[in-house]
């Protein structure tokens, strides 16, 4: 896998927040994956992470395209 095709951490927060961000990013054809260590740990029989710490990863090549969406999303959700 080439460097620009690798997944990098883009945002960390609750699953609910990531679902909202993911919807906005998919509208501009940026797709990612959620990494929930808490749920993964529970399924494996041990606890890892916290319920509100979910990582959203996107491809490195999409960072520039996705950054304005993240800024808009954070301003809308944290400046109310």
Backbone atoms as SQL, in Angstrom:
CREATE TABLE atoms (id INTEGER PRIMARY KEY, chain TEXT, resi INTEGER, resn TEXT, atom TEXT, x REAL, y REAL, z REAL);
INSERT INTO atoms VALUES
  (1, 'A', 1, 'UNK', 'N', 0.852, -1.180, 0.000),
  (2, 'A', 1, 'UNK', 'CA', 0.000, 0.000, 0.000),
  (3, 'A', 1, 'UNK', 'C', 0.894, 1.238, 0.000),
  (4, 'A', 2, 'UNK', 'N', 0.612, 2.138, -0.887),
  (5, 'A', 2, 'UNK', 'CA', 1.381, 3.372, -0.964),
  (6, 'A', 2, 'UNK', 'C', 1.075, 4.261, 0.227),
  (7, 'A', 3, 'UNK', 'N', 2.002, 5.161, 0.528),
  (8, 'A', 3, 'UNK', 'CA', 1.870, 6.032, 1.696),
  (9, 'A', 3, 'UNK', 'C', 0.562, 6.830, 1.679),
  (10, 'A', 4, 'UNK', 'N', 0.200, 7.412, 0.541),
  (11, 'A', 4, 'UNK', 'CA', -1.020, 8.225, 0.466),
  (12, 'A', 4, 'UNK', 'C', -2.289, 7.399, 0.597),
  (13, 'A', 5, 'UNK', 'N', -2.181, 6.094, 0.413),
  (14, 'A', 5, 'UNK', 'CA', -3.344, 5.219, 0.513),
  (15, 'A', 5, 'UNK', 'C', -3.520, 4.660, 1.920),
  (16, 'A', 6, 'UNK', 'N', -2.559, 4.896, 2.818),
  (17, 'A', 6, 'UNK', 'CA', -2.672, 4.376, 4.171),
  (18, 'A', 6, 'UNK', 'C', -3.690, 5.199, 4.962),
  (19, 'A', 7, 'UNK', 'N', -4.295, 4.578, 5.953),
  (20, 'A', 7, 'UNK', 'CA', -5.261, 5.256, 6.798),
  (21, 'A', 7, 'UNK', 'C', -4.537, 5.953, 7.947),
  (22, 'A', 8, 'UNK', 'N', -4.971, 7.168, 8.258),
  (23, 'A', 8, 'UNK', 'CA', -4.408, 7.945, 9.357),
  (24, 'A', 8, 'UNK', 'C', -5.541, 8.426, 10.252),
  (25, 'A', 9, 'UNK', 'N', -5.239, 8.616, 11.540),
  (26, 'A', 9, 'UNK', 'CA', -6.240, 9.158, 12.463),
  (27, 'A', 9, 'UNK', 'C', -6.617, 10.561, 12.011),
  (28, 'A', 10, 'UNK', 'N', -7.928, 10.814, 11.928),
  (29, 'A', 10, 'UNK', 'CA', -8.410, 12.116, 11.480),
  (30, 'A', 10, 'UNK', 'C', -9.172, 12.836, 12.589),
  (31, 'A', 11, 'UNK', 'N', -9.943, 12.089, 13.375),
  (32, 'A', 11, 'UNK', 'CA', -10.754, 12.689, 14.433),
  (33, 'A', 11, 'UNK', 'C', -10.984, 11.636, 15.509),
  (34, 'A', 12, 'UNK', 'N', -10.974, 12.064, 16.766),
  (35, 'A', 12, 'UNK', 'CA', -11.261, 11.174, 17.884),
  (36, 'A', 12, 'UNK', 'C', -12.372, 11.795, 18.706),
  (37, 'A', 13, 'UNK', 'N', -13.398, 11.009, 19.003),
  (38, 'A', 13, 'UNK', 'CA', -14.522, 11.495, 19.783),
  (39, 'A', 13, 'UNK', 'C', -15.519, 10.383, 20.000),
  (40, 'A', 14, 'UNK', 'N', -16.754, 10.759, 20.291),
  (41, 'A', 14, 'UNK', 'CA', -17.796, 9.754, 20.517),
  (42, 'A', 14, 'UNK', 'C', -18.268, 9.189, 19.170),
  (43, 'A', 15, 'UNK', 'N', -18.859, 8.017, 19.241),
  (44, 'A', 15, 'UNK', 'CA', -19.364, 7.380, 18.023),
  (45, 'A', 15, 'UNK', 'C', -20.447, 8.234, 17.366),
  (46, 'A', 16, 'UNK', 'N', -21.263, 8.883, 18.163),
  (47, 'A', 16, 'UNK', 'CA', -22.327, 9.751, 17.634),
  (48, 'A', 16, 'UNK', 'C', -21.729, 10.905, 16.835),
  (49, 'A', 17, 'UNK', 'N', -20.694, 11.546, 17.389),
  (50, 'A', 17, 'UNK', 'CA', -20.061, 12.657, 16.677),
  (51, 'A', 17, 'UNK', 'C', -19.413, 12.171, 15.380),
  (52, 'A', 18, 'UNK', 'N', -18.776, 11.022, 15.440),
  (53, 'A', 18, 'UNK', 'CA', -18.125, 10.495, 14.247),
  (54, 'A', 18, 'UNK', 'C', -19.141, 10.157, 13.175),
  (55, 'A', 19, 'UNK', 'N', -20.304, 9.677, 13.565),
  (56, 'A', 19, 'UNK', 'CA', -21.342, 9.363, 12.574),
  (57, 'A', 19, 'UNK', 'C', -21.774, 10.626, 11.827),
  (58, 'A', 20, 'UNK', 'N', -21.896, 11.751, 12.545),
  (59, 'A', 20, 'UNK', 'CA', -22.250, 13.013, 11.910),
  (60, 'A', 20, 'UNK', 'C', -21.159, 13.509, 10.975),
  (61, 'A', 21, 'UNK', 'N', -19.913, 13.419, 11.433),
  (62, 'A', 21, 'UNK', 'CA', -18.781, 13.837, 10.605),
  (63, 'A', 21, 'UNK', 'C', -18.656, 12.940, 9.382),
  (64, 'A', 22, 'UNK', 'N', -18.816, 11.652, 9.582),
  (65, 'A', 22, 'UNK', 'CA', -18.698, 10.686, 8.482),
  (66, 'A', 22, 'UNK', 'C', -19.707, 11.000, 7.360),
  (67, 'A', 23, 'UNK', 'N', -20.922, 11.336, 7.742),
  (68, 'A', 23, 'UNK', 'CA', -21.962, 11.660, 6.753),
  (69, 'A', 23, 'UNK', 'C', -21.542, 12.859, 5.901),
  (70, 'A', 24, 'UNK', 'N', -20.980, 13.877, 6.523),
  (71, 'A', 24, 'UNK', 'CA', -20.538, 15.063, 5.784),
  (72, 'A', 24, 'UNK', 'C', -19.367, 14.753, 4.861),
  (73, 'A', 25, 'UNK', 'N', -18.451, 13.928, 5.340),
  (74, 'A', 25, 'UNK', 'CA', -17.294, 13.570, 4.518),
  (75, 'A', 25, 'UNK', 'C', -17.685, 12.684, 3.341),
  (76, 'A', 26, 'UNK', 'N', -18.608, 11.770, 3.549),
  (77, 'A', 26, 'UNK', 'CA', -19.045, 10.908, 2.457),
  (78, 'A', 26, 'UNK', 'C', -19.729, 11.712, 1.351),
  (79, 'A', 27, 'UNK', 'N', -20.322, 12.851, 1.711),
  (80, 'A', 27, 'UNK', 'CA', -20.958, 13.717, 0.713),
  (81, 'A', 27, 'UNK', 'C', -19.939, 14.295, -0.265),
  (82, 'A', 28, 'UNK', 'N', -18.663, 14.361, 0.155),
  (83, 'A', 28, 'UNK', 'CA', -17.613, 14.853, -0.747),
  (84, 'A', 28, 'UNK', 'C', -16.686, 13.700, -1.178),
  (85, 'A', 29, 'UNK', 'N', -17.188, 12.492, -1.058),
  (86, 'A', 29, 'UNK', 'CA', -16.472, 11.273, -1.476),
  (87, 'A', 29, 'UNK', 'C', -15.184, 11.009, -0.698),
  (88, 'A', 30, 'UNK', 'N', -15.213, 11.315, 0.597),
  (89, 'A', 30, 'UNK', 'CA', -14.120, 10.936, 1.493),
  (90, 'A', 30, 'UNK', 'C', -14.690, 9.870, 2.427),
  (91, 'A', 31, 'UNK', 'N', -14.109, 8.689, 2.366),
  (92, 'A', 31, 'UNK', 'CA', -14.619, 7.566, 3.138),
  (93, 'A', 31, 'UNK', 'C', -13.587, 7.144, 4.163),
  (94, 'A', 32, 'UNK', 'N', -14.063, 6.678, 5.299),
  (95, 'A', 32, 'UNK', 'CA', -13.150, 6.293, 6.364),
  (96, 'A', 32, 'UNK', 'C', -13.660, 5.100, 7.138),
  (97, 'A', 33, 'UNK', 'N', -12.926, 4.785, 8.201),
  (98, 'A', 33, 'UNK', 'CA', -13.295, 3.674, 9.069),
  (99, 'A', 33, 'UNK', 'C', -13.258, 4.136, 10.514),
  (100, 'A', 34, 'UNK', 'N', -14.142, 3.548, 11.331),
  (101, 'A', 34, 'UNK', 'CA', -14.158, 3.826, 12.755),
  (102, 'A', 34, 'UNK', 'C', -13.373, 2.736, 13.465),
  (103, 'A', 35, 'UNK', 'N', -12.567, 3.138, 14.420),
  (104, 'A', 35, 'UNK', 'CA', -11.835, 2.183, 15.235),
  (105, 'A', 35, 'UNK', 'C', -12.260, 2.392, 16.677),
  (106, 'A', 36, 'UNK', 'N', -13.000, 1.436, 17.197),
  (107, 'A', 36, 'UNK', 'CA', -13.537, 1.530, 18.548),
  (108, 'A', 36, 'UNK', 'C', -12.845, 0.480, 19.409),
  (109, 'A', 37, 'UNK', 'N', -11.788, 0.876, 20.102),
  (110, 'A', 37, 'UNK', 'CA', -11.012, -0.059, 20.919),
  (111, 'A', 37, 'UNK', 'C', -11.815, -0.600, 22.096),
  (112, 'A', 38, 'UNK', 'N', -12.744, 0.185, 22.621),
  (113, 'A', 38, 'UNK', 'CA', -13.559, -0.252, 23.748),
  (114, 'A', 38, 'UNK', 'C', -14.427, -1.444, 23.339),
  (115, 'A', 39, 'UNK', 'N', -15.169, -1.299, 22.244),
  (116, 'A', 39, 'UNK', 'CA', -16.022, -2.400, 21.778),
  (117, 'A', 39, 'UNK', 'C', -15.195, -3.599, 21.347),
  (118, 'A', 40, 'UNK', 'N', -14.089, -3.364, 20.687),
  (119, 'A', 40, 'UNK', 'CA', -13.218, -4.462, 20.258),
  (120, 'A', 40, 'UNK', 'C', -12.692, -5.229, 21.462),
  (121, 'A', 41, 'UNK', 'N', -12.307, -4.500, 22.493),
  (122, 'A', 41, 'UNK', 'CA', -11.809, -5.136, 23.709),
  (123, 'A', 41, 'UNK', 'C', -12.875, -5.952, 24.404),
  (124, 'A', 42, 'UNK', 'N', -14.083, -5.410, 24.470),
  (125, 'A', 42, 'UNK', 'CA', -15.177, -6.148, 25.097),
  (126, 'A', 42, 'UNK', 'C', -15.450, -7.459, 24.360),
  (127, 'A', 43, 'UNK', 'N', -15.443, -7.408, 23.045),
  (128, 'A', 43, 'UNK', 'CA', -15.684, -8.614, 22.264),
  (129, 'A', 43, 'UNK', 'C', -14.583, -9.654, 22.464),
  (130, 'A', 44, 'UNK', 'N', -13.364, -9.179, 22.693),
  (131, 'A', 44, 'UNK', 'CA', -12.232, -10.091, 22.878),
  (132, 'A', 44, 'UNK', 'C', -12.094, -10.556, 24.332),
  (133, 'A', 45, 'UNK', 'N', -12.874, -9.984, 25.243),
  (134, 'A', 45, 'UNK', 'CA', -12.840, -10.410, 26.632),
  (135, 'A', 45, 'UNK', 'C', -11.981, -9.555, 27.547),
  (136, 'A', 46, 'UNK', 'N', -11.565, -8.394, 27.105),
  (137, 'A', 46, 'UNK', 'CA', -10.814, -7.473, 27.958),
  (138, 'A', 46, 'UNK', 'C', -11.244, -6.057, 27.624),
  (139, 'A', 47, 'UNK', 'N', -10.938, -5.131, 28.518),
  (140, 'A', 47, 'UNK', 'CA', -11.347, -3.738, 28.311),
  (141, 'A', 47, 'UNK', 'C', -10.159, -2.932, 27.806),
  (142, 'A', 48, 'UNK', 'N', -10.382, -2.183, 26.733),
  (143, 'A', 48, 'UNK', 'CA', -9.356, -1.305, 26.189),
  (144, 'A', 48, 'UNK', 'C', -10.007, -0.035, 25.686),
  (145, 'A', 49, 'UNK', 'N', -9.495, 1.100, 26.052),
  (146, 'A', 49, 'UNK', 'CA', -10.083, 2.357, 25.619),
  (147, 'A', 49, 'UNK', 'C', -11.267, 2.740, 26.494),
  (148, 'A', 50, 'UNK', 'N', -11.965, 3.784, 26.081),
  (149, 'A', 50, 'UNK', 'CA', -13.155, 4.235, 26.796),
  (150, 'A', 50, 'UNK', 'C', -14.311, 4.314, 25.816),
  (151, 'A', 51, 'UNK', 'N', -15.541, 4.255, 26.307),
  (152, 'A', 51, 'UNK', 'CA', -16.692, 4.268, 25.393),
  (153, 'A', 51, 'UNK', 'C', -16.770, 5.512, 24.498),
  (154, 'A', 52, 'UNK', 'N', -16.242, 6.639, 24.952),
  (155, 'A', 52, 'UNK', 'CA', -16.339, 7.870, 24.174),
  (156, 'A', 52, 'UNK', 'C', -15.084, 8.185, 23.375),
  (157, 'A', 53, 'UNK', 'N', -14.185, 7.241, 23.272),
  (158, 'A', 53, 'UNK', 'CA', -12.956, 7.470, 22.518),
  (159, 'A', 53, 'UNK', 'C', -12.917, 6.535, 21.318),
  (160, 'A', 54, 'UNK', 'N', -13.500, 7.015, 20.252),
  (161, 'A', 54, 'UNK', 'CA', -13.532, 6.267, 18.998),
  (162, 'A', 54, 'UNK', 'C', -12.702, 7.058, 17.996),
  (163, 'A', 55, 'UNK', 'N', -11.877, 6.360, 17.256),
  (164, 'A', 55, 'UNK', 'CA', -11.043, 7.031, 16.258),
  (165, 'A', 55, 'UNK', 'C', -11.662, 6.870, 14.880),
  (166, 'A', 56, 'UNK', 'N', -11.644, 7.955, 14.119),
  (167, 'A', 56, 'UNK', 'CA', -12.098, 7.916, 12.733),
  (168, 'A', 56, 'UNK', 'C', -10.880, 8.115, 11.857),
  (169, 'A', 57, 'UNK', 'N', -10.667, 7.181, 10.968),
  (170, 'A', 57, 'UNK', 'CA', -9.479, 7.208, 10.110),
  (171, 'A', 57, 'UNK', 'C', -9.899, 7.402, 8.663),
  (172, 'A', 58, 'UNK', 'N', -9.118, 8.206, 7.952),
  (173, 'A', 58, 'UNK', 'CA', -9.325, 8.389, 6.519),
  (174, 'A', 58, 'UNK', 'C', -7.984, 8.182, 5.818),
  (175, 'A', 59, 'UNK', 'N', -8.036, 8.070, 4.518),
  (176, 'A', 59, 'UNK', 'CA', -6.795, 7.901, 3.766),
  (177, 'A', 59, 'UNK', 'C', -5.995, 9.202, 3.790),
  (178, 'A', 60, 'UNK', 'N', -4.690, 9.068, 3.882),
  (179, 'A', 60, 'UNK', 'CA', -3.804, 10.237, 3.953),
  (180, 'A', 60, 'UNK', 'C', -4.008, 11.170, 2.769),
  (181, 'A', 61, 'UNK', 'N', -4.298, 10.613, 1.618),
  (182, 'A', 61, 'UNK', 'CA', -4.480, 11.413, 0.409),
  (183, 'A', 61, 'UNK', 'C', -5.707, 12.338, 0.513),
  (184, 'A', 62, 'UNK', 'N', -6.655, 12.025, 1.406),
  (185, 'A', 62, 'UNK', 'CA', -7.882, 12.808, 1.537),
  (186, 'A', 62, 'UNK', 'C', -7.824, 13.880, 2.621),
  (187, 'A', 63, 'UNK', 'N', -6.725, 13.989, 3.341),
  (188, 'A', 63, 'UNK', 'CA', -6.641, 14.932, 4.466),
  (189, 'A', 63, 'UNK', 'C', -6.945, 16.366, 4.040),
  (190, 'A', 64, 'UNK', 'N', -6.305, 16.843, 2.998),
  (191, 'A', 64, 'UNK', 'CA', -6.518, 18.236, 2.554),
  (192, 'A', 64, 'UNK', 'C', -7.971, 18.492, 2.178),
  (193, 'A', 65, 'UNK', 'N', -8.561, 17.563, 1.492),
  (194, 'A', 65, 'UNK', 'CA', -9.955, 17.700, 1.059),
  (195, 'A', 65, 'UNK', 'C', -10.909, 17.678, 2.263),
  (196, 'A', 66, 'UNK', 'N', -10.586, 16.893, 3.279),
  (197, 'A', 66, 'UNK', 'CA', -11.470, 16.706, 4.425),
  (198, 'A', 66, 'UNK', 'C', -11.310, 17.767, 5.507),
  (199, 'A', 67, 'UNK', 'N', -10.171, 18.425, 5.575),
  (200, 'A', 67, 'UNK', 'CA', -9.895, 19.379, 6.650),
  (201, 'A', 67, 'UNK', 'C', -10.944, 20.493, 6.777),
  (202, 'A', 68, 'UNK', 'N', -11.374, 21.134, 5.681),
  (203, 'A', 68, 'UNK', 'CA', -12.393, 22.183, 5.824),
  (204, 'A', 68, 'UNK', 'C', -13.723, 21.654, 6.376),
  (205, 'A', 69, 'UNK', 'N', -14.064, 20.417, 6.035),
  (206, 'A', 69, 'UNK', 'CA', -15.298, 19.818, 6.545),
  (207, 'A', 69, 'UNK', 'C', -15.178, 19.604, 8.053),
  (208, 'A', 70, 'UNK', 'N', -14.020, 19.142, 8.511),
  (209, 'A', 70, 'UNK', 'CA', -13.799, 18.945, 9.940),
  (210, 'A', 70, 'UNK', 'C', -13.894, 20.272, 10.682),
  (211, 'A', 71, 'UNK', 'N', -13.276, 21.306, 10.169),
  (212, 'A', 71, 'UNK', 'CA', -13.324, 22.616, 10.827),
  (213, 'A', 71, 'UNK', 'C', -14.755, 23.138, 10.917),
  (214, 'A', 72, 'UNK', 'N', -15.498, 23.011, 9.834),
  (215, 'A', 72, 'UNK', 'CA', -16.906, 23.437, 9.825),
  (216, 'A', 72, 'UNK', 'C', -17.723, 22.623, 10.821),
  (217, 'A', 73, 'UNK', 'N', -17.486, 21.325, 10.855),
  (218, 'A', 73, 'UNK', 'CA', -18.189, 20.421, 11.761),
  (219, 'A', 73, 'UNK', 'C', -17.910, 20.783, 13.222),
  (220, 'A', 74, 'UNK', 'N', -16.652, 21.013, 13.552),
  (221, 'A', 74, 'UNK', 'CA', -16.294, 21.363, 14.932),
  (222, 'A', 74, 'UNK', 'C', -16.869, 22.712, 15.326),
  (223, 'A', 75, 'UNK', 'N', -16.829, 23.685, 14.436),
  (224, 'A', 75, 'UNK', 'CA', -17.409, 25.002, 14.732),
  (225, 'A', 75, 'UNK', 'C', -18.904, 24.904, 14.978),
  (226, 'A', 76, 'UNK', 'N', -19.592, 24.112, 14.191),
  (227, 'A', 76, 'UNK', 'CA', -21.043, 23.957, 14.335),
  (228, 'A', 76, 'UNK', 'C', -21.426, 23.232, 15.614),
  (229, 'A', 77, 'UNK', 'N', -20.601, 22.282, 16.047),
  (230, 'A', 77, 'UNK', 'CA', -20.954, 21.456, 17.207),
  (231, 'A', 77, 'UNK', 'C', -20.394, 21.946, 18.523),
  (232, 'A', 78, 'UNK', 'N', -19.378, 22.756, 18.492),
  (233, 'A', 78, 'UNK', 'CA', -18.762, 23.191, 19.742),
  (234, 'A', 78, 'UNK', 'C', -18.900, 24.687, 19.997),
  (235, 'A', 79, 'UNK', 'N', -19.522, 25.412, 19.092),
  (236, 'A', 79, 'UNK', 'CA', -19.716, 26.851, 19.271),
  (237, 'A', 79, 'UNK', 'C', -21.177, 27.221, 19.375),
  (238, 'A', 80, 'UNK', 'N', -22.005, 26.271, 19.790),
  (239, 'A', 80, 'UNK', 'CA', -23.449, 26.550, 19.931),
  (240, 'A', 80, 'UNK', 'C', -23.733, 27.329, 21.195);
